[in-house]
Amino acid sequence: MKISRRGILKNPIFKNFFFLAILQGSNYLLPLVLIPYLIKTIGEENFGKVSFAQAIINYLIIVVDYGFNLSATRAISEHHHNKEKVVQIFNEVFFTKIFLTFPTFLFLILIVLIFPKLYQDALLYLSGYLMVVGQVILPVWLFQGLQKMQFLTYANLLGKIITFVCIVVFIKEPQAYRWILFWYGVGSCTSGILSLLIARLYAIRSFFLPSWNSIVVQLKNSWHLFVSMFTISFYTQLHLIILGIFTTDRLVGYYNVADKVVSVLRNFVQVFNQAVYPTLFNSILNKAYVRMFFRKYFLFFMIALGIITLVLYWQSTFIITLLAGTAKAEIINILNILLLAPILIALHLRYGGLLLALKADAVYSKVLLKCSILSVIINSIGVNLGQATGLAVSVVLIEGIILLLFAYTLKRLYSQYFKLSD
């Protein structure tokens, strides 16, 4: 069947993927572009401190997101023709996220006061909480559910430009590292405020404070997805924290340089997953479409991902020299090992993605919860045996285990869909 260029451009999967790629790409490319400047300005050790702090802030972001990027996207997509229902869902989710800022900020204050490593950089952590606020007011789930990602993309790009300019202008000496996460937060808040204005003009007729019962219902409904998202973050961010506990800030910085490069590929995978999720969810009962999706769109995506991975592997020495200022063998080895992880993560969609589309949220979260607990053991062993390089091997091993468990679970519970994904 011949597909015209105009038909491809109008395809909702392509449109969602295109604008999500720009949106998420700016989230990951900006830190990547800033690495050479930051290492030169604040030094490798301070760069490691910022990386460690950002890993902790990312945990708090996962809490306030509470799985809404999937559950709210699904709800908005399901009711996108009912404007009143969309407004109701928006306000309930938005104010639930605002509610979650209070316990997360108190938790941050508590751990900063308890742990000396954090207390000596209290300003870095507390000012970095602005990143959490920015994430709260950025309704990615609304525009994704409506499949109107172009609006959010423009707002996000403006915020990233503001962050870039502020860091280059105000971060001029090593001690200024304590304000880096603050400027990231300023950019996030700018994007959030602008996106809310766009939402008000386009889809949300009114803002209103929902009842407490509505907030509780949202928390209950998204609980399993929150557990899933938190456990994903747990094992993806935990490695930096474990590395920071058992080794030095300098090694954390080295690992983070390689991880930032790989994050571009992970982002590519995440964008594809988010772009196809509304369509896959709405078409899950159409088995012919599901079969076509995996044999056409998914296969094409995996080929593209494989080519990009090979290019990054081939140019790994050049990339690390460009970012770190020198071809450090340890960083290059870490990068080459971690490049395997995005391929395994992409394969999760064949099985884990179908579980979510089938609303098997509880089963999905149980798999990730088991693996997150296992990751603590595997990562700790990896760091103790091989420090940063051992940690990279552990990360790839965990992603492989998750893939096998998703495949086994889908085959056991939904064997007819397991066959469709082959």
C-alpha positions in Angstrom: 0.0 0.0 0.0 1.4 3.3 -1.1 1.5 6.0 1.6 1.7 9.6 0.5 3.9 12.2 2.2 0.8 14.2 3.1 -0.7 11.1 4.7 2.4 10.5 6.8 2.4 14.1 8.0 -1.2 13.9 9.1 -0.7 10.6 10.8 -1.3 11.2 14.6 1.6 8.9 15.5 4.0 10.8 13.3 2.7 14.2 14.5 2.9 13.2 18.2 6.4 11.7 17.7 7.7 14.8 15.8 6.6 17.3 18.5 7.5 15.0 21.4 10.9 14.6 19.9 11.5 18.3 19.8 10.0 18.7 23.3 12.0 15.9 25.0 15.0 16.5 22.8 15.4 20.0 24.2 15.2 18.5 27.7 18.1 16.2 27.1 20.2 18.1 24.5 20.5 21.3 26.6 22.3 19.5 29.5 24.5 17.8 26.9 25.4 21.0 25.2 26.2 22.7 28.5 28.5 19.9 29.8 31.8 21.3 28.3 31.0 24.8 29.6 30.1 23.5 33.1 33.1 21.2 33.5 35.4 24.0 32.4 33.7 26.6 34.7 32.9 24.7 37.9 35.3 21.7 37.6 34.7 17.9 37.5 34.1 17.5 41.2 31.4 20.2 41.4 29.8 18.9 38.2 29.6 15.5 40.1 27.9 17.3 43.0 25.3 18.8 40.7 24.7 15.4 39.0 24.1 13.8 42.4 21.7 16.5 43.5 19.8 16.3 40.2 19.3 12.6 40.7 17.6 13.3 44.0 15.5 16.1 42.6 14.4 13.8 39.8 12.9 11.4 42.4 10.8 14.2 43.7 9.6 15.0 40.2 8.5 11.4 39.7 6.4 11.8 42.9 4.6 14.9 41.8 4.1 13.4 38.3 2.5 10.5 40.1 2.0 8.5 36.9 -0.3 11.1 35.4 1.8 11.3 32.2 0.2 7.9 31.5 -3.1 7.8 33.5 -4.2 11.4 32.7 -3.0 11.1 29.1 -5.2 7.9 28.8 -8.2 9.7 30.4 -7.9 12.8 28.3 -7.5 10.7 25.1 -10.5 8.6 26.0 -12.7 11.7 26.6 -11.1 14.2 24.2 -14.5 14.9 22.5 -16.1 15.8 25.8 -14.8 19.3 26.6 -16.5 19.4 30.1 -14.9 16.1 31.0 -11.5 17.3 29.8 -11.8 20.4 32.0 -12.8 18.2 35.0 -9.9 15.8 34.5 -7.4 18.7 34.0 -8.4 20.5 37.3 -8.4 17.3 39.3 -5.0 16.2 38.1 -3.4 19.7 38.2 -4.4 20.4 41.8 -3.5 16.9 42.9 0.0 17.6 41.6 0.0 20.9 43.5 -1.0 19.1 46.7 1.9 16.7 46.2 4.4 19.6 46.3 3.9 20.0 50.1 5.1 16.6 51.3 7.9 16.4 48.7 9.3 19.8 49.8 9.1 18.8 53.4 10.9 15.5 52.6 13.7 17.4 50.8 14.2 19.7 53.8 14.3 16.7 56.1 17.0 14.8 54.2 19.1 17.9 53.7 19.1 18.4 57.5 19.8 14.8 58.3 22.6 14.0 55.8 25.9 16.0 56.0 26.7 15.4 52.3 23.5 17.2 51.4 23.6 19.8 54.2 26.9 21.2 53.1 25.2 22.0 49.7 21.8 22.9 51.1 21.4 25.8 48.7 22.0 23.5 45.7 19.2 21.2 46.8 16.6 23.7 48.1 17.0 26.1 45.1 16.8 23.1 42.8 13.3 22.3 44.1 12.1 25.0 41.6 12.6 22.2 39.0 9.9 20.3 40.7 7.5 23.3 40.7 8.1 23.7 37.0 7.2 20.1 36.3 4.0 20.4 38.4 2.7 23.3 36.3 3.7 21.8 32.9 0.7 19.8 31.7 2.4 17.5 29.2 -0.4 14.9 29.8 -3.1 17.3 28.7 -1.6 18.2 25.3 -0.4 14.6 24.8 -3.9 13.2 25.4 -5.4 15.8 23.0 -2.6 15.0 20.6 -1.7 18.7 20.3 1.9 18.5 21.3 3.0 21.4 19.1 1.6 23.9 21.6 3.6 22.5 24.5 6.7 22.3 22.3 6.9 26.0 21.7 6.5 26.8 25.4 9.2 24.2 26.3 11.7 25.6 23.8 11.4 29.1 25.2 12.0 27.8 28.7 15.1 25.9 27.6 16.5 29.0 25.8 16.0 31.0 29.0 17.8 28.3 31.1 20.8 28.2 28.6 21.2 32.0 28.6 20.9 32.3 32.4 23.5 29.6 33.1 26.0 31.1 30.6 25.5 34.6 32.0 25.4 33.8 35.7 27.6 30.7 36.2 31.1 32.2 35.9 33.0 30.6 38.8 33.3 27.2 40.6 31.3 28.2 43.6 28.3 29.2 41.4 27.5 25.5 40.9 25.0 25.8 43.7 22.7 27.9 41.5 22.7 25.6 38.4 19.6 23.6 39.2 17.9 26.9 40.2 18.3 28.2 36.6 17.0 24.9 35.3 13.9 25.5 37.5 13.5 29.1 36.2 13.3 27.7 32.6 10.9 24.9 33.6 8.6 27.4 35.4 8.6 29.7 32.4 7.5 26.8 30.1 4.9 25.8 32.6 3.3 29.2 32.9 3.2 29.7 29.2 1.7 26.2 28.6 -1.0 27.0 31.1 -1.9 30.2 29.3 -2.1 28.2 26.0 -4.2 25.5 27.7 -6.6 28.2 28.9 -7.0 29.6 25.4 -7.3 26.3 23.7 -9.0 23.7 25.9 -9.5 24.7 29.5 -12.5 27.0 29.9 -12.0 27.4 33.7 -9.8 26.6 36.6 -11.5 25.4 39.8 -10.4 23.8 43.0 -11.7 20.2 43.0 -13.1 18.5 46.1 -10.8 16.6 48.4 -12.6 13.4 47.4 -11.8 14.0 43.8 -8.1 14.4 44.7 -8.2 11.1 46.7 -9.8 9.3 43.7 -7.1 10.6 41.4 -4.4 9.4 43.8 -6.1 6.0 44.1 -6.6 5.6 40.3 -3.0 6.4 39.5 -1.4 4.5 42.3 -0.3 1.5 40.3 1.1 3.7 37.5 2.8 5.9 40.1 4.5 2.8 41.6 5.6 1.8 38.1 7.0 5.2 37.3 8.7 5.6 40.6 10.3 2.2 40.4 11.5 3.0 36.9 13.0 6.2 38.3 14.3 4.2 41.3 16.5 1.9 39.3 17.4 4.5 36.6 18.4 7.3 39.1 19.6 5.0 41.9 22.8 4.1 40.2 24.1 7.7 40.4 23.2 7.9 44.1 24.9 4.5 44.9 27.9 5.7 42.9 28.0 8.9 44.9 27.8 7.0 48.2 30.5 4.5 47.5 32.9 6.5 45.3 33.8 10.1 44.6 32.0 13.1 43.2 34.5 13.1 40.3 33.5 9.5 39.3 29.8 10.6 39.5 30.7 13.4 37.1 32.4 10.9 34.7 29.5 8.5 34.7 27.0 11.4 34.2 28.8 12.6 31.1 28.4 9.2 29.5 24.8 8.9 30.8 23.9 12.3 29.3 24.9 11.0 25.9 22.9 7.8 26.3 20.0 9.8 27.6 19.5 11.2 24.1 18.8 7.6 22.9 16.6 6.9 25.9 14.7 10.1 25.1 14.3 8.9 21.5 12.7 5.7 22.9 10.6 7.5 25.4 9.3 9.9 22.7 8.2 7.0 20.5 6.5 5.2 23.4 4.6 8.4 24.4 3.7 9.2 20.8 2.2 5.8 20.1 0.6 5.2 23.5 -2.7 7.1 22.9 -3.2 5.4 19.5 -2.2 1.9 20.8 -4.6 2.3 23.8 -7.5 3.4 21.6 -6.8 0.6 19.1 -6.0 -2.3 21.5 -9.1 -4.3 20.6 -8.3 -4.1 16.9 -5.8 -6.9 16.7 -5.1 -6.4 13.0 -4.0 -2.9 13.7 -1.8 -4.0 16.7 -0.1 -6.6 14.4 0.4 -4.0 11.7 1.8 -1.6 14.3 4.6 -3.9 15.4 5.4 -5.2 11.9 5.6 -1.7 10.5 6.0 1.3 12.8 7.9 -0.6 15.6 10.2 -2.4 13.2 11.1 0.8 11.4 11.7 2.5 14.7 14.0 -0.3 15.9 16.1 -0.1 12.7 16.5 3.7 13.1 17.5 3.2 16.8 20.0 0.5 15.8 21.7 2.8 13.2 21.9 5.7 15.7 23.4 3.4 18.3 26.1 2.2 15.9 27.0 5.8 15.0 27.4 6.8 18.6 29.5 3.7 19.3 31.7 4.4 16.3 32.2 8.1 17.4 32.3 7.5 21.2 35.9 8.7 21.5 35.2 11.9 19.6 32.0 12.6 21.6 33.6 12.2 25.0 36.6 14.3 23.9 34.2 17.0 22.8 32.2 16.9 26.0 34.8 16.2 28.7 37.8 18.0 27.0 39.8 14.8 26.9 39.4 11.2 25.7 39.1 9.6 29.1 39.1 5.8 28.6 36.9 5.2 31.6 34.1 7.5 30.3 34.4 6.0 26.8 34.0 2.4 28.2 31.0 3.5 30.3 29.4 5.0 27.2 29.9 2.0 25.0 28.4 -0.3 27.6 25.4 1.9 28.4 24.6 2.2 24.6 23.0 -1.3 24.9 20.4 -0.1 27.5 18.1 2.0 25.1 17.7 -1.0 22.8 16.5 -3.2 25.6 14.2 -0.3 26.9 12.7 0.0 23.4 11.9 -3.7 23.3 10.0 -3.2 26.6 7.2 -1.6 24.4 6.5 -5.0 22.7 5.4 -6.4 26.0 5.2 -3.8 28.8 3.5 -1.3 26.5 0.8 -3.8 25.6 0.2 -4.5 29.3 -0.4 -0.8 29.9 -2.7 -0.6 26.8 -4.6 -3.5 28.2 -5.0 -1.6 31.5 -2.9 -4.3 33.4 -1.4 -1.5 35.5 -1.1 -3.5 38.7 0.8 -6.4 36.9 3.0 -3.9 35.2 3.9 -2.1 38.5 4.6 -5.5 40.2 7.2 -6.4 37.6 9.0 -3.0 38.0 8.8 -3.1 41.8 10.5 -6.5 41.8 13.2 -5.3 39.5 13.8 -2.1 41.4 14.5 -4.0 44.6 16.8 -6.3 42.6 18.5 -3.3 41.1 19.7 -2.2 44.6 21.6 -5.5 45.0 22.9 -5.7 41.5 24.0 -2.0 41.3 25.7 -2.2 44.7 27.6 -5.3 43.6 28.5 -3.7 40.3 29.9 -0.5 42.0 31.9 -2.5 44.5 33.4 -4.8 41.9 34.0 -2.3 39.1 33.1 1.2 40.3 31.6 3.3 37.4 32.2 0.6 34.7 30.8 -2.1 36.9 27.7 0.1 37.5 27.2 0.4 33.7 27.2 -3.3 33.3 24.7 -3.6 36.1 22.3 -1.1 34.5 22.3 -3.1 31.2 21.7 -6.3 33.1 18.7 -4.9 34.9 17.1 -3.7 31.7 17.5 -7.2 30.2 15.8 -8.8 33.2 12.9 -6.4 33.0 12.4 -7.2 29.3 12.3 -11.0 30.0 9.8 -10.5 32.9 7.5 -8.3 30.7 7.6 -10.9 27.9 6.9 -13.8 30.4 4.0 -11.8 32.0 2.3 -10.9 28.7 2.6 -14.5 27.4 1.1 -15.9 30.6 -1.8 -13.5 30.9 -2.5 -12.4 27.3 -1.1 -15.0 25.1 -3.1 -13.8 22.0 -1.4 -10.3 22.3 2.0 -11.9 22.9 1.7 -13.5 19.5 0.6 -10.3 17.9 3.8 -8.5 19.0 6.0 -11.1 17.3 
